[in-house]
Amino acid sequence: MKVKIIIEKHSDGYIAYPLGLKGIVVGEGDSYEEALKDVTSAIKFHIETFGKDVLEEKIDVEEAFIAEAQLAA
């Protein structure tokens, strides 16, 4: 099974979270790799704990993008 994961870089580390799971699952780490490993472990635990019902039936997300827009003050 493949899960799409968003990984954000912040000044104090990385935060990672999956798309297409019911509930809140977050991983973190000092590096991209650590955050990915942590969230992967959290996803497995979440599915083991709550069952496969936490998986969305159909995940329409093919890709995720980050955009920035200027808002008038």
N, C-alpha and C positions, 0 to 999 in steps of 0.2 A: 504494500500500500504506500502511495506517495502522498505527502501532505505539503502544501505550499506554506512557507514560513516567512514572515516579515522580520528582518533584523535591522534594528536602529542603532546607530552609533551616537553616543552621547559623550560629553566631556569626561564623565566618570566611568565609562564602560559601555557595554552593549546590552540591549534588551531584545528579546526574540519572542514572537507569538505566532501561532498557526492560524490559518484561515480555514473555515469550514468545520470547526468543532463547536459543539454546544457547551457552554460553560467558559470559565476563564482559565487559560493555561498560559503561563509566562515563564521564560527562562532568562538568565542573565549571566554575564561573565565579563572578565577583563579583556577578552578578545572575541572576535567574530566566531572562532572555532569553539571557544568555551560556551558562548551563548547558544550556539547551535546544538552542542552536545547536551547542555542543560535542558533546553526546551524539548529536545527529542526524548530525553528521559521522562520529562514531565508529561508529554503526550502519551507515552506508553503507560505510565502510571494512571493517568486520567481514564484511558480506555479500559485498563484492567479493573479499575475501581468502579466505574459507572457503566461499563458494557459498551457494546458497539452502537448503542442508541445515541451516543454523543456525536457520532459521525453524521454529518449532513448527508441526506440521501443523494443530492445532486449538487456538486460544487461547480458553479458556472465560471469561477475565476480562472482564467487562463494565464494572466500575467497581472502584476501589480506595479503601479507607477507612482512616483512622487512628483508632485507639481507644486509650484510656488506662484502665488498670485499677489499682486500689490493691491491693497485696499486703501481707499481714500480715508484720511483721518477725520 
